[in-house]
Amino acid sequence: MNVDTLIKQIEYEFDDLKSGILKPDSQFREIVEWSSVNALILIAMVKTEYDVTMTADDLINSKTVQDIYSLIESYEGK
């Protein structure tokens, strides 16, 4: 996995997100209309695709797509 793969998966999950808009340093809450539903979608996608359980605090502390990617990487192999 790499950050580009994660970006493609996030773009797929959020219908109103145009392909190619997200970058590793994108602040995802500013690109999509952020809501608790979107937070749950992202948490579920990370669990399904990477078997990583993100907590609400993990998501709150993540500002960019790169932050989410780094979080996933930190849990891999544990």
Phi, psi and omega per residue, in radians:
M1 nan 2.581 3.007
N2 -2.431 3.024 -3.063
V3 -1.106 -0.535 3.111
D4 -1.147 -0.639 3.077
T5 -1.110 -0.776 3.104
L6 -1.068 -0.741 3.130
I7 -1.041 -0.790 3.133
K8 -1.086 -0.665 3.129
Q9 -1.201 -0.683 3.096
I10 -1.140 -0.772 3.114
E11 -1.052 -0.645 3.124
Y12 -1.165 -0.700 -3.086
E13 -1.223 -0.562 -3.078
F14 -1.832 1.792 -3.045
D15 -1.013 -0.597 -3.067
D16 -1.512 0.147 -3.133
L17 -1.756 2.057 -3.131
K18 -1.264 2.444 3.107
S19 -1.076 2.385 3.096
G20 1.618 -0.125 -3.124
I21 -1.340 -0.745 -3.089
L22 -1.273 2.445 3.034
K23 -2.276 2.874 3.139
P24 -0.961 -0.608 -3.109
D25 -1.617 0.130 3.111
S26 -1.187 2.363 3.025
Q27 -1.520 1.770 -2.937
F28 -1.059 -0.515 3.139
R29 -1.186 -0.387 -3.136
E30 -1.557 -0.273 -3.079
I31 -1.603 -0.707 3.070
V32 -1.850 2.697 3.067
E33 -1.220 1.790 -2.953
W34 -1.357 2.372 3.101
S35 -2.609 3.020 3.107
S36 -1.116 -0.538 3.098
V37 -1.140 -0.762 3.105
N38 -1.118 -0.645 3.089
A39 -1.066 -0.778 3.123
L40 -1.137 -0.663 3.096
I41 -1.075 -0.803 -3.135
L42 -1.131 -0.763 3.112
I43 -1.067 -0.765 3.139
A44 -1.148 -0.705 3.131
M45 -1.099 -0.761 3.137
V46 -1.115 -0.704 3.116
K47 -1.142 -0.799 -3.102
T48 -1.175 -0.832 -3.037
E49 -1.388 -0.565 -2.992
Y50 -2.163 -0.023 -3.104
D51 0.951 0.705 3.101
V52 -2.061 2.207 3.124
T53 -1.622 1.858 3.084
M54 -1.469 2.390 3.051
T55 -1.613 2.938 3.072
A56 -1.069 -0.678 3.110
D57 -1.110 -0.683 3.087
D58 -1.010 -0.779 -3.105
L59 -1.212 -0.702 3.115
I60 -1.072 -0.695 -3.100
N61 -1.385 -0.174 3.123
S62 -1.622 2.189 -3.129
K63 -1.851 -0.609 -3.055
T64 -2.082 2.949 3.048
V65 -1.073 -0.662 3.104
Q66 -1.058 -0.652 3.087
D67 -1.066 -0.751 3.108
I68 -1.119 -0.776 3.121
Y69 -1.045 -0.803 3.141
S70 -1.099 -0.657 3.092
L71 -1.087 -0.808 3.127
I72 -1.062 -0.804 3.128
E73 -1.049 -0.648 -3.106
S74 -1.187 -0.456 3.130
Y75 -1.567 -0.368 -3.100
E76 -1.078 2.316 3.101
G77 1.515 0.016 3.121
K78 -1.606 nan nan
